[in-house]
Amino acid sequence: MPHANKVLDVEGNYIIPGCIDVHVHFREPLREDKENWSSGSKSAACGGVTTVLDMPESVEPTIEDLNKKATQAEDKSVVDFGLYGRPINSEDVKDLYEAGVIGYKILLGYEQFCPNDGMFFQILSRIGETNLPAVVHAEDIIIVRSLQERLILKGEIDIDAHERSRPIFVEEEAISKSIILANAAGCKLHIAHVSSVAGVDIIKRAKNNGRKVTAETCPHYLMLKKSDLERLGPYGKINPPVRGTKKDINGLWMGLLKGSIDCISTDHAPHLIQEKEVGWENIFEAAPGVIGVQTMLPLMLTEVNNGLLSLMKLVELTSTNPAKIFNVYPKKGTIQVGSDADLVVIDMEKKGVIRTEDQFSKMPFTPYNGWQIQGCPMMTMIRGEIVAENGEIKAEPGYGEWIKPKNKSHFI
């Protein structure tokens, strides 16, 4: 029998499949001042995330931009990665598919990127032919713009005005429309960053009716409360907004535990400090987003220790389900013969404190700064090689590989 050339003693710890973060913004190319593949992937590796799926930046989705991003990631990333495409029209879908995108991002929540309903349906119809998921940022931007204009005219530009400009019903409306159109188009639909129990209920009903829809939520929607938002100010501005109510937090957790929500992602979205600071004077001027790829697993392991979910359920939400939804299972998302040896050694007893200065991200602020945690990733392995250990990066830049979907679907 073959013998290993290195033996690791991890007695007393758990070994789980590496996490797959299906929603990150590593900013390169175009905004390397905010983040790049080096800083972002190091954050992922130290957080027990072995594969990231990176969203398009603003001027994409040309094939040239996609290939440029892939080249930069292949040169710098220490974790494996998949890349989304953002089709402007239905003609873009096939070219992006052939280029190897992991899925398609459609932004209903931003005016400059939002297709009209006719084009939305055409794009979904073409995506349906690829067997890849359409990932939708579900907020009705027409209503958001109307509400925001009204608030600004009244001089309501305080911290709370952001949530009032993007109330829950604009998420409900966009999720409902997306489900209806995707079903008519024969397209798999994935709803990004669900923020409310109302959104969970719509997705639950759609699943019960046999619709091909999956969904994600994020730690900030599960953990940040109204009191946190008051403290964070513009640093807690995210789209969709963090609701921070007991009703929505509990509803999102129940959605995860009961299967209405399929996975946990981070929507890791770094910004420059000055892009956040302007929000103290006018919240609508602040950039939306927070970092999270390094803190997701420790935060969730803490909730495992708190008894909120099991470790097996956490693996399902952060590894197995993401791999199946995005057609990379069983290469990723499981520990079995033939799969990539993407492993994370975790110490469920280890306690610590999340600190901004420990984050590898270029954004020098985490909303969880000072939070107590119990349960830490101690070692991260990708394809059998140690890429991070005890907060230190062990892999060389460029170790990460571009992961492309299998033709056969493993939709849940």
Secondary structure, DSSP 8 states (H G I E B T S, - for coil): ----S-----TTSEEEE-EEEEEE---TTT-TTT--HHHHHHHHHHTTEEEEEE---TT---HHHHHHHHHHHHHH-SSEEEEEE--SSTTHHHHHHHHT-SEEEEETT-TTT---HHHHHHHHHHHHHHT--EEEE---HHHHHHHHHHHHHTT--STTHHHHHS-HHHHHHHHHHHHHHHHHHT--EEE-S--SHHHHHHHHHHHHTT--EEEEE-HHHHH--HHHHHHHGGGG--SS-----HHHHHHHHHHHHHTSS-EE---B----HHHHHGGGT-GGGS---B--TTTHHHHHHHHHHTTSS-HHHHHIIIIIHHHHHTT-TTTSSS-STTS---EEEEEEEEEEE--GGG--SSS---TTTT-EEEEEEEEEEETTEEEEETTEE-S-TT---B----SS----
